[in-house]
Amino acid sequence: AALSEVLTAEAVTCLNRAMAALRDIWEEIGIPEEQRLERTDTVRKHIKNLLDMMVAEEENLKERLLKSIVLCRKDLDTLCMELQLGPFETEEESTILQMEKNLRTRVEALQKQKRARKQELKALQEQDRALCDILCTPLFSIDTNSVPSLEDLDRYRRHVASLNSLKEQRQEEFVSNKRQIILLMEELDHTPDTSFEQDVVCEDEKVFCLSQDNIMALQKLLQQLEAQRALNEAVCTELRARIVTLWERLQIPEEERESSAVH
């Protein structure tokens, strides 16, 4: 405040000095008193117009700051509601300039937070859709029209993580069962004759639908093939026993028996 008073006094001194210099010049030139008054009034008008213009510019600045404060408060109320945050407290004793800066900075920070939440929600939805397509599970229920809360995003993250774990588990189960099924089909000389069996044997492991129904059907197919192999083994054992009995009854020489031993 003291420095401002000094600068103001110096401005007045400069004005007085300039007016005194003008009066000296006019007197040396010999300009009549009436014209001196006119010229002095012209100087006064120039100075007044300049000062009025400067005051108007600063008043406009003040009005812009006040309007910005009103808009920022409105934006803050909306953002706090969307982000489910408490109201933003401002320091009422701060200056207009500082208050406008604080409010504008807070608005920018909340807008950035809103964009980040929206972007994460979009990324989680893309992962969710991809996992649901391959697992045949329903999509996560969340309101996509509003900004998700931090709790919503945390639940969504855990849901997607659980789907990823389920996908890995079913993928491992599929790969293991597929390997056993192919070996059993080769051993039984079984040609895949249903569309499901063909999908199991020929389908790319990365695109095979890992639904619960498909996993159960896979296990059922494996059990059927294992049962068929067990049945075949039992039949073979019985036939071998009958052959041995017939060899004994017919007294087949050992040499002839050995030629059939490979079977």
GROMACS elastic network, one bead per residue, 0.5 to 0.9 nm:
[ bonds ]
;  ai    aj funct       b0    kb
    1     4     6  0.50387   500
    1     5     6  0.63346   500
    1     6     6  0.87526   500
    2     5     6  0.51636   500
    2     6     6  0.63464   500
    2     7     6  0.87709   500
    3     6     6  0.50279   500
    3     7     6  0.62244   500
    3     8     6  0.85882   500
    4     7     6  0.51150   500
    4     8     6  0.61070   500
    4     9     6  0.85877   500
    5     8     6  0.50314   500
    5     9     6  0.61191   500
    5    10     6  0.85215   500
    6     9     6  0.51516   500
    6    10     6  0.61421   500
    6    11     6  0.86682   500
    7    11     6  0.61911   500
    7    12     6  0.87128   500
    8    11     6  0.50638   500
    8    12     6  0.63473   500
    8    13     6  0.86288   500
    9    12     6  0.50955   500
    9    13     6  0.61552   500
    9    14     6  0.86380   500
   10    14     6  0.61168   500
   10    15     6  0.85830   500
   11    14     6  0.50745   500
   11    15     6  0.62354   500
   11    16     6  0.86609   500
   12    15     6  0.50408   500
   12    16     6  0.61595   500
   12    17     6  0.85118   500
   13    16     6  0.50681   500
   13    17     6  0.59885   500
   13    18     6  0.84728   500
   14    17     6  0.50515   500
   14    18     6  0.60766   500
   14    19     6  0.85880   500
   15    18     6  0.51262   500
   15    19     6  0.61645   500
   15    20     6  0.85826   500
   16    19     6  0.51034   500
   16    20     6  0.60857   500
   16    21     6  0.85448   500
   17    20     6  0.51199   500
   17    21     6  0.61545   500
   17    22     6  0.86286   500
   18    21     6  0.50594   500
   18    22     6  0.61850   500
   18    23     6  0.86490   500
   19    22     6  0.50259   500
   19    23     6  0.61775   500
   19    24     6  0.86688   500
   19    40     6  0.79140   500
   19    43     6  0.85678   500
   20    23     6  0.50788   500
   20    24     6  0.62585   500
   20    25     6  0.86771   500
   21    24     6  0.51212   500
   21    25     6  0.62305   500
   21    26     6  0.86429   500
   22    25     6  0.50741   500
   22    26     6  0.61120   500
   22    27     6  0.85123   500
   22    40     6  0.85951   500
   23    26     6  0.50998   500
   23    27     6  0.60676   500
   23    28     6  0.85999   500
   23    36     6  0.75528   500
   23    40     6  0.85582   500
   24    27     6  0.50771   500
   24    28     6  0.61401   500
   24    29     6  0.85482   500
   25    28     6  0.51442   500
   25    29     6  0.61262   500
   25    30     6  0.84816   500
   25    31     6  0.89299   500
   26    29     6  0.50699   500
   26    30     6  0.60103   500
   26    31     6  0.53800   500
   26    32     6  0.82845   500
   26    36     6  0.69519   500
   27    31     6  0.61260   500
   27    32     6  0.81315   500
   27    33     6  0.87805   500
   27    36     6  0.86738   500
   28    31     6  0.79261   500
   30    33     6  0.89215   500
   31    34     6  0.83211   500
   31    35     6  0.64629   500
   31    36     6  0.65015   500
   32    35     6  0.54624   500
   32    36     6  0.62707   500
   32    37     6  0.88526   500
   33    37     6  0.62741   500
   33    38     6  0.87210   500
   34    37     6  0.52295   500
   34    38     6  0.64649   500
   34    39     6  0.88236   500
   35    39     6  0.61140   500
   35    40     6  0.84242   500
   36    39     6  0.50999   500
   36    40     6  0.59906   500
   36    41     6  0.84891   500
   37    41     6  0.60967   500
   37    42     6  0.85698   500
   38    41     6  0.50873   500
   38    42     6  0.62221   500
   38    43     6  0.87643   500
   39    43     6  0.62788   500
   39    44     6  0.85735   500
   40    43     6  0.51163   500
   40    44     6  0.61994   500
   40    45     6  0.86740   500
   41    45     6  0.61461   500
   41    46     6  0.86404   500
   42    45     6  0.50964   500
   42    46     6  0.62575   500
   42    47     6  0.86630   500
   43    46     6  0.51039   500
   43    47     6  0.61701   500
   43    48     6  0.84794   500
   44    47     6  0.51909   500
   44    48     6  0.59886   500
   44    49     6  0.85165   500
   45    49     6  0.59711   500
   45    50     6  0.84572   500
   46    49     6  0.52014   500
   46    50     6  0.61474   500
   46    51     6  0.86125   500
   47    50     6  0.51237   500
   47    51     6  0.61343   500
   47    52     6  0.84655   500
   48    51     6  0.51241   500
   48    52     6  0.58963   500
   48    53     6  0.84296   500
   49    52     6  0.50270   500
   49    53     6  0.60115   500
   49    54     6  0.85616   500
   50    53     6  0.51741   500
   50    54     6  0.62696   500
   50    55     6  0.86894   500
   51    54     6  0.50396   500
   51    55     6  0.61026   500
   51    56     6  0.85073   500
   52    55     6  0.50960   500
   52    56     6  0.60667   500
   52    57     6  0.85982   500
   53    56     6  0.50589   500
   53    57     6  0.61865   500
   53    58     6  0.87302   500
   54    57     6  0.51216   500
   54    58     6  0.63494   500
   54    59     6  0.86111   500
   55    58     6  0.51935   500
   55    59     6  0.60949   500
   55    60     6  0.85929   500
   56    60     6  0.61031   500
   56    61     6  0.85809   500
   57    60     6  0.50652   500
   57    61     6  0.62761   500
   57    62     6  0.87168   500
   58    62     6  0.62112   500
   58    63     6  0.86249   500
   59    62     6  0.50033   500
   59    63     6  0.61950   500
   59    64     6  0.86158   500
   60    63     6  0.50120   500
   60    64     6  0.61037   500
   60    65     6  0.85657   500
   61    64     6  0.51000   500
   61    65     6  0.62066   500
   61    66     6  0.86474   500
   62    65     6  0.51457   500
   62    66     6  0.62131   500
   62    67     6  0.86463   500
   62    96     6  0.79740   500
   62    97     6  0.84728   500
   63    66     6  0.50688   500
   63    67     6  0.61113   500
   63    68     6  0.84585   500
   64    67     6  0.51186   500
   64    68     6  0.60171   500
   64    69     6  0.85658   500
   65    69     6  0.61543   500
   65    70     6  0.87404   500
   65    96     6  0.70157   500
   65    97     6  0.68918   500
   65   100     6  0.63310   500
   66    69     6  0.50392   500
   66    70     6  0.63912   500
   66    71     6  0.87634   500
   66    96     6  0.72566   500
   66    97     6  0.89068   500
   66   100     6  0.76379   500
   67    70     6  0.51244   500
   67    71     6  0.62495   500
   67    72     6  0.85086   500
   68    71     6  0.50948   500
   68    72     6  0.59121   500
   68    73     6  0.84508   500
   68   100     6  0.66889   500
   68   103     6  0.88664   500
   68   104     6  0.80778   500
   69    72     6  0.50617   500
   69    73     6  0.60658   500
   69    74     6  0.85718   500
   69    96     6  0.83235   500
   69    99     6  0.73889   500
   69   100     6  0.52594   500
   69   101     6  0.86967   500
   69   103     6  0.68951   500
   69   104     6  0.78563   500
   70    73     6  0.52282   500
   70    74     6  0.63143   500
   70    75     6  0.87260   500
   71    74     6  0.50629   500
   71    75     6  0.61248   500
   71    76     6  0.84812   500
   72    76     6  0.59136   500
   72    77     6  0.85129   500
   72   100     6  0.78766   500
   72   103     6  0.59290   500
   72   104     6  0.60667   500
   72   106     6  0.87002   500
   72   107     6  0.66451   500
   73    77     6  0.61773   500
   73    78     6  0.86895   500
   73    88     6  0.87209   500
   73   103     6  0.70432   500
   73   104     6  0.88496   500
   73   107     6  0.85482   500
   74    77     6  0.52293   500
   74    78     6  0.64150   500
   74    79     6  0.87093   500
   75    78     6  0.51567   500
   75    79     6  0.60645   500
   75    80     6  0.84949   500
   75   107     6  0.68415   500
   76    79     6  0.50496   500
   76    80     6  0.58865   500
   76    81     6  0.83858   500
   76    87     6  0.79715   500
   76    88     6  0.72701   500
   76   103     6  0.78890   500
   76   106     6  0.77006   500
   76   107     6  0.58728   500
   76   110     6  0.79719   500
   77    80     6  0.52724   500
   77    81     6  0.62124   500
   77    82     6  0.86787   500
   77    87     6  0.68750   500
   77    88     6  0.79505   500
   78    81     6  0.51962   500
   78    82     6  0.61706   500
   78    83     6  0.85912   500
   79    83     6  0.59144   500
   79    84     6  0.81271   500
   79    85     6  0.81571   500
   79   107     6  0.78072   500
   79   110     6  0.66261   500
   79   111     6  0.73456   500
   79   114     6  0.79181   500
   80    83     6  0.51692   500
   80    84     6  0.56519   500
   80    86     6  0.63183   500
   80    87     6  0.63530   500
   80    88     6  0.77973   500
   80   110     6  0.79170   500
   81    85     6  0.63082   500
   81    86     6  0.79223   500
   81    87     6  0.83948   500
   82    85     6  0.78431   500
   82   114     6  0.82793   500
   82   146     6  0.71168   500
   82   147     6  0.58844   500
   82   148     6  0.82943   500
   82   149     6  0.85248   500
   83   110     6  0.81908   500
   83   113     6  0.84274   500
   83   114     6  0.70059   500
   83   147     6  0.63402   500
   83   148     6  0.73444   500
   83   149     6  0.62896   500
   83   150     6  0.85290   500
   84   147     6  0.88610   500
   84   148     6  0.89391   500
   84   149     6  0.67547   500
   85    88     6  0.85315   500
   88   103     6  0.87591   500
   88   106     6  0.85021   500
   89    92     6  0.88848   500
   90    93     6  0.88109   500
   90    94     6  0.84393   500
   90    99     6  0.72931   500
   90   102     6  0.80158   500
   90   103     6  0.78371   500
   91    94     6  0.55956   500
   91    95     6  0.89851   500
   91    99     6  0.73475   500
   92    95     6  0.81874   500
   92    99     6  0.79827   500
   93    99     6  0.89265   500
   94    97     6  0.81899   500
   94    98     6  0.61615   500
   94    99     6  0.60033   500
   95    98     6  0.52271   500
   95    99     6  0.59839   500
   95   100     6  0.84914   500
   96    99     6  0.51337   500
   96   100     6  0.60744   500
   96   101     6  0.85781   500
   97   100     6  0.52750   500
   97   101     6  0.62607   500
   97   102     6  0.87217   500
   98   101     6  0.50913   500
   98   102     6  0.61113   500
   98   103     6  0.85789   500
   99   102     6  0.51447   500
   99   103     6  0.61117   500
   99   104     6  0.84792   500
  100   103     6  0.52441   500
  100   104     6  0.59994   500
  100   105     6  0.84596   500
  101   104     6  0.51787   500
  101   105     6  0.60081   500
  101   106     6  0.85311   500
  102   105     6  0.51881   500
  102   106     6  0.61616   500
  102   107     6  0.86453   500
  103   106     6  0.51097   500
  103   107     6  0.61574   500
  103   108     6  0.86837   500
  104   107     6  0.50758   500
  104   108     6  0.62584   500
  104   109     6  0.86713   500
  105   108     6  0.51967   500
  105   109     6  0.62585   500
  105   110     6  0.87618   500
  106   109     6  0.50590   500
  106   110     6  0.62116   500
  106   111     6  0.85393   500
  107   110     6  0.52242   500
  107   111     6  0.60674   500
  107   112     6  0.85594   500
  108   111     6  0.50906   500
  108   112     6  0.61722   500
  108   113     6  0.86552   500
  109   112     6  0.51368   500
  109   113     6  0.62850   500
  109   114     6  0.86966   500
  110   114     6  0.60511   500
  110   115     6  0.85734   500
  111   115     6  0.62197   500
  111   116     6  0.85956   500
  112   115     6  0.51605   500
  112   116     6  0.61973   500
  112   117     6  0.87400   500
  113   116     6  0.50494   500
  113   117     6  0.62481   500
  113   118     6  0.86397   500
  114   117     6  0.52486   500
  114   118     6  0.62244   500
  114   119     6  0.86182   500
  114   147     6  0.68689   500
  114   148     6  0.87788   500
  115   118     6  0.51071   500
  115   119     6  0.60629   500
  115   120     6  0.85857   500
  115   147     6  0.89382   500
  116   119     6  0.51321   500
  116   120     6  0.61620   500
  116   121     6  0.85503   500
  117   120     6  0.51545   500
  117   121     6  0.60900   500
  117   122     6  0.86187   500
  117   147     6  0.69520   500
  117   148     6  0.66251   500
  117   149     6  0.80326   500
  117   150     6  0.80849   500
  117   153     6  0.78689   500
  118   121     6  0.50621   500
  118   122     6  0.62203   500
  118   123     6  0.87078   500
  118   144     6  0.88783   500
  118   146     6  0.89044   500
  118   147     6  0.64527   500
  118   148     6  0.73082   500
  119   122     6  0.51045   500
  119   123     6  0.62609   500
  119   124     6  0.86662   500
  120   123     6  0.50462   500
  120   124     6  0.61099   500
  120   125     6  0.85215   500
  120   153     6  0.78750   500
  121   124     6  0.51299   500
  121   125     6  0.61092   500
  121   126     6  0.86874   500
  121   144     6  0.81446   500
  121   147     6  0.87602   500
  121   148     6  0.73944   500
  121   153     6  0.69837   500
  121   156     6  0.83524   500
  122   125     6  0.50939   500
  122   126     6  0.63156   500
  122   127     6  0.87964   500
  122   144     6  0.88614   500
  123   126     6  0.52112   500
  123   127     6  0.64089   500
  123   128     6  0.85999   500
  124   127     6  0.51279   500
  124   128     6  0.59636   500
  124   129     6  0.85714   500
  124   153     6  0.85965   500
  124   156     6  0.71724   500
  124   157     6  0.71056   500
  124   160     6  0.72539   500
  125   129     6  0.60449   500
  125   130     6  0.85693   500
  125   139     6  0.84289   500
  125   140     6  0.81821   500
  125   156     6  0.88194   500
  125   160     6  0.89863   500
  126   129     6  0.52406   500
  126   130     6  0.63057   500
  126   131     6  0.87045   500
  127   130     6  0.52140   500
  127   131     6  0.61888   500
  127   132     6  0.85294   500
  127   160     6  0.71729   500
  128   131     6  0.52052   500
  128   132     6  0.59675   500
  128   133     6  0.84999   500
  128   139     6  0.65751   500
  128   140     6  0.72377   500
  128   156     6  0.89549   500
  128   159     6  0.85636   500
  128   160     6  0.61118   500
  128   163     6  0.80278   500
  129   132     6  0.51031   500
  129   133     6  0.60703   500
  129   134     6  0.88055   500
  129   138     6  0.89048   500
  129   139     6  0.67086   500
  129   140     6  0.89592   500
  130   133     6  0.52604   500
  130   134     6  0.66579   500
  130   135     6  0.87384   500
  131   134     6  0.53738   500
  131   135     6  0.59453   500
  131   136     6  0.79763   500
  131   137     6  0.80260   500
  131   160     6  0.80949   500
  131   163     6  0.66872   500
  131   164     6  0.72540   500
  131   167     6  0.75184   500
  132   136     6  0.50851   500
  132   138     6  0.63127   500
  132   139     6  0.64367   500
  132   163     6  0.81407   500
  133   136     6  0.53187   500
  133   137     6  0.73090   500
  133   138     6  0.89264   500
  133   209     6  0.77592   500
  133   210     6  0.89962   500
  134   137     6  0.82046   500
  134   167     6  0.81312   500
  134   207     6  0.72428   500
  134   208     6  0.72714   500
  134   210     6  0.56399   500
  134   211     6  0.69161   500
  135   138     6  0.89971   500
  135   163     6  0.82488   500
  135   166     6  0.84127   500
  135   167     6  0.69215   500
  135   170     6  0.88117   500
  135   209     6  0.62952   500
  135   212     6  0.74353   500
  136   209     6  0.74624   500
  136   210     6  0.73326   500
  136   211     6  0.51869   500
  136   212     6  0.78661   500
  137   211     6  0.75745   500
  137   212     6  0.89424   500
  138   141     6  0.85709   500
  139   142     6  0.89733   500
  140   156     6  0.73248   500
  140   159     6  0.76700   500
  140   160     6  0.86718   500
  142   148     6  0.81676   500
  142   152     6  0.78168   500
  142   156     6  0.85145   500
  143   146     6  0.61010   500
  143   147     6  0.82291   500
  143   148     6  0.75522   500
  144   147     6  0.74171   500
  144   148     6  0.77348   500
  145   148     6  0.88858   500
  148   151     6  0.80007   500
  148   152     6  0.57945   500
  148   153     6  0.64346   500
  149   152     6  0.50586   500
  149   153     6  0.63557   500
  149   154     6  0.86354   500
  150   153     6  0.51639   500
  150   154     6  0.61610   500
  150   155     6  0.86868   500
  151   154     6  0.50327   500
  151   155     6  0.61910   500
  151   156     6  0.85408   500
  152   155     6  0.52005   500
  152   156     6  0.61244   500
  152   157     6  0.86184   500
  153   157     6  0.60653   500
  153   158     6  0.86398   500
  154   157     6  0.51046   500
  154   158     6  0.63189   500
  154   159     6  0.86142   500
  155   158     6  0.52071   500
  155   159     6  0.61353   500
  155   160     6  0.87180   500
  156   160     6  0.61907   500
  156   161     6  0.85161   500
  157   160     6  0.52391   500
  157   161     6  0.61182   500
  157   162     6  0.86375   500
  158   162     6  0.61321   500
  158   163     6  0.86479   500
  159   162     6  0.51438   500
  159   163     6  0.63166   500
  159   164     6  0.87196   500
  160   163     6  0.50224   500
  160   164     6  0.62067   500
  160   165     6  0.86724   500
  161   164     6  0.50670   500
  161   165     6  0.63043   500
  161   166     6  0.86604   500
  162   165     6  0.50365   500
  162   166     6  0.61506   500
  162   167     6  0.85488   500
  163   167     6  0.60091   500
  163   168     6  0.85886   500
  164   168     6  0.62287   500
  164   169     6  0.85827   500
  165   168     6  0.51701   500
  165   169     6  0.61471   500
  165   170     6  0.86372   500
  166   169     6  0.50344   500
  166   170     6  0.61112   500
  166   171     6  0.83519   500
  167   170     6  0.52244   500
  167   171     6  0.58663   500
  167   172     6  0.85342   500
  167   210     6  0.73250   500
  168   172     6  0.61276   500
  168   173     6  0.85269   500
  169   172     6  0.53186   500
  169   173     6  0.62595   500
  169   174     6  0.86323   500
  170   174     6  0.59188   500
  170   175     6  0.84975   500
  170   210     6  0.63797   500
  170   211     6  0.85277   500
  170   212     6  0.87010   500
  170   215     6  0.73687   500
  171   174     6  0.50399   500
  171   175     6  0.61266   500
  171   176     6  0.85313   500
  171   205     6  0.78751   500
  171   206     6  0.83364   500
  171   210     6  0.71488   500
  172   175     6  0.52033   500
  172   176     6  0.61002   500
  172   177     6  0.85223   500
  173   176     6  0.52179   500
  173   177     6  0.60369   500
  173   178     6  0.83357   500
  173   215     6  0.79993   500
  174   177     6  0.52290   500
  174   178     6  0.58022   500
  174   179     6  0.84551   500
  174   200     6  0.87166   500
  174   205     6  0.80540   500
  174   208     6  0.89199   500
  174   210     6  0.78473   500
  174   215     6  0.70686   500
  174   218     6  0.76003   500
  174   219     6  0.89967   500
  175   178     6  0.51055   500
  175   179     6  0.61761   500
  175   180     6  0.87723   500
  175   205     6  0.73016   500
  176   179     6  0.53115   500
  176   180     6  0.65074   500
  176   181     6  0.87386   500
  177   180     6  0.51301   500
  177   181     6  0.60074   500
  177   182     6  0.86029   500
  177   218     6  0.71809   500
  177   219     6  0.72466   500
  177   222     6  0.69259   500
  178   181     6  0.50063   500
  178   182     6  0.61313   500
  178   183     6  0.85961   500
  178   200     6  0.65486   500
  178   201     6  0.69395   500
  178   218     6  0.79981   500
  178   222     6  0.83996   500
  179   182     6  0.53567   500
  179   183     6  0.63683   500
  179   184     6  0.87297   500
  179   201     6  0.88409   500
  180   183     6  0.51553   500
  180   184     6  0.61371   500
  180   185     6  0.86020   500
  180   222     6  0.74549   500
  181   184     6  0.50728   500
  181   185     6  0.60627   500
  181   186     6  0.85736   500
  181   200     6  0.86213   500
  181   201     6  0.81485   500
  181   218     6  0.88238   500
  181   221     6  0.77655   500
  181   222     6  0.57783   500
  181   225     6  0.72714   500
  181   226     6  0.86996   500
  182   185     6  0.51160   500
  182   186     6  0.62024   500
  182   187     6  0.85609   500
  182   200     6  0.88794   500
  182   201     6  0.67592   500
  183   186     6  0.51920   500
  183   187     6  0.61197   500
  183   188     6  0.85800   500
  184   188     6  0.59485   500
  184   189     6  0.81629   500
  184   190     6  0.80451   500
  184   222     6  0.83607   500
  184   225     6  0.64570   500
  184   226     6  0.73118   500
  184   229     6  0.76007   500
  185   188     6  0.50787   500
  185   189     6  0.56197   500
  185   191     6  0.68705   500
  185   192     6  0.79652   500
  185   225     6  0.74063   500
  186   190     6  0.63219   500
  186   191     6  0.82362   500
  187   190     6  0.76937   500
  187   229     6  0.82362   500
  188   191     6  0.88992   500
  188   225     6  0.82325   500
  188   228     6  0.81141   500
  188   229     6  0.68659   500
  188   232     6  0.85587   500
  190   193     6  0.85773   500
  191   197     6  0.89041   500
  191   198     6  0.89456   500
  192   195     6  0.79553   500
  192   196     6  0.84545   500
  192   197     6  0.52355   500
  192   198     6  0.55018   500
  192   201     6  0.77622   500
  193   196     6  0.84704   500
  193   197     6  0.66298   500
  193   198     6  0.69781   500
  194   197     6  0.52360   500
  194   198     6  0.62573   500
  194   199     6  0.86380   500
  195   198     6  0.50591   500
  195   199     6  0.61165   500
  195   200     6  0.86478   500
  196   199     6  0.50030   500
  196   200     6  0.61931   500
  196   201     6  0.86911   500
  196   214     6  0.88011   500
  196   217     6  0.86341   500
  196   218     6  0.87710   500
  197   200     6  0.50767   500
  197   201     6  0.62458   500
  197   202     6  0.84204   500
  197   218     6  0.86987   500
  197   221     6  0.81781   500
  198   201     6  0.52191   500
  198   202     6  0.56807   500
  198   203     6  0.73988   500
  199   202     6  0.52791   500
  199   204     6  0.83872   500
  199   208     6  0.76605   500
  200   203     6  0.58049   500
  200   204     6  0.85954   500
  200   205     6  0.85088   500
  200   208     6  0.78502   500
  200   218     6  0.79303   500
  201   204     6  0.87149   500
  202   205     6  0.87482   500
  203   206     6  0.84293   500
  203   207     6  0.72675   500
  203   208     6  0.62281   500
  204   207     6  0.55943   500
  204   208     6  0.62657   500
  205   208     6  0.54412   500
  205   209     6  0.88912   500
  206   209     6  0.85898   500
  207   210     6  0.85467   500
  209   214     6  0.70597   500
  209   215     6  0.88784   500
  210   213     6  0.81947   500
  210   214     6  0.61744   500
  210   215     6  0.64046   500
  211   214     6  0.51626   500
  211   215     6  0.62618   500
  211   216     6  0.86451   500
  212   215     6  0.51290   500
  212   216     6  0.61739   500
  212   217     6  0.85328   500
  213   216     6  0.51356   500
  213   217     6  0.60403   500
  213   218     6  0.84761   500
  214   218     6  0.59691   500
  214   219     6  0.85832   500
  215   219     6  0.62780   500
  215   220     6  0.86224   500
  216   219     6  0.50828   500
  216   220     6  0.61431   500
  216   221     6  0.86101   500
  217   221     6  0.61102   500
  217   222     6  0.85866   500
  218   221     6  0.51243   500
  218   222     6  0.62466   500
  218   223     6  0.86418   500
  219   222     6  0.50860   500
  219   223     6  0.61576   500
  219   224     6  0.86212   500
  220   223     6  0.50443   500
  220   224     6  0.61386   500
  220   225     6  0.86655   500
  221   224     6  0.50595   500
  221   225     6  0.62377   500
  221   226     6  0.85615   500
  222   225     6  0.51956   500
  222   226     6  0.61051   500
  222   227     6  0.85109   500
  223   226     6  0.50168   500
  223   227     6  0.59927   500
  223   228     6  0.84965   500
  224   227     6  0.50305   500
  224   228     6  0.61058   500
  224   229     6  0.86042   500
  225   229     6  0.61384   500
  225   230     6  0.85610   500
  226   229     6  0.50620   500
  226   230     6  0.61436   500
  226   231     6  0.85269   500
  227   230     6  0.50387   500
  227   231     6  0.60637   500
  227   232     6  0.85243   500
  228   231     6  0.50002   500
  228   232     6  0.60642   500
  228   233     6  0.84857   500
  229   233     6  0.60231   500
  229   234     6  0.85465   500
  230   233     6  0.50042   500
  230   234     6  0.61620   500
  230   235     6  0.86074   500
  231   234     6  0.50967   500
  231   235     6  0.61910   500
  231   236     6  0.85505   500
  232   235     6  0.50323   500
  232   236     6  0.60268   500
  232   237     6  0.84956   500
  233   236     6  0.50032   500
  233   237     6  0.60637   500
  233   238     6  0.85704   500
  234   237     6  0.50676   500
  234   238     6  0.61924   500
  234   239     6  0.85891   500
  235   238     6  0.51072   500
  235   239     6  0.60974   500
  235   240     6  0.85544   500
  236   239     6  0.50271   500
  236   240     6  0.60126   500
  236   241     6  0.84784   500
  237   240     6  0.51580   500
  237   241     6  0.61991   500
  237   242     6  0.86996   500
  238   241     6  0.51138   500
  238   242     6  0.62733   500
  238   243     6  0.86614   500
  239   242     6  0.50384   500
  239   243     6  0.61091   500
  239   244     6  0.86065   500
  240   243     6  0.50069   500
  240   244     6  0.61767   500
  240   245     6  0.85643   500
  241   244     6  0.51669   500
  241   245     6  0.62273   500
  241   246     6  0.86670   500
  242   246     6  0.61172   500
  242   247     6  0.85364   500
  243   246     6  0.50180   500
  243   247     6  0.60567   500
  243   248     6  0.85547   500
  244   248     6  0.62277   500
  244   249     6  0.86667   500
  244   257     6  0.88017   500
  245   248     6  0.51395   500
  245   249     6  0.62545   500
  245   250     6  0.86042   500
  246   250     6  0.59161   500
  246   251     6  0.80641   500
  246   252     6  0.83813   500
  247   250     6  0.51715   500
  247   251     6  0.55644   500
  247   252     6  0.50529   500
  247   253     6  0.81863   500
  247   257     6  0.77336   500
  248   252     6  0.66933   500
  249   252     6  0.80038   500
  251   254     6  0.89716   500
  252   255     6  0.83467   500
  252   256     6  0.67395   500
  252   257     6  0.69202   500
  253   256     6  0.56197   500
  253   257     6  0.65455   500
  253   258     6  0.89780   500
  254   258     6  0.62023   500
  254   259     6  0.88540   500
  255   258     6  0.52653   500
  255   259     6  0.66541   500
  256   259     6  0.52989   500
  256   260     6  0.69623   500
  257   260     6  0.54642   500
  257   261     6  0.63551   500
  258   262     6  0.76360   500
  259   262     6  0.69866   500
  259   263     6  0.88769   500
  260   263     6  0.58722   500
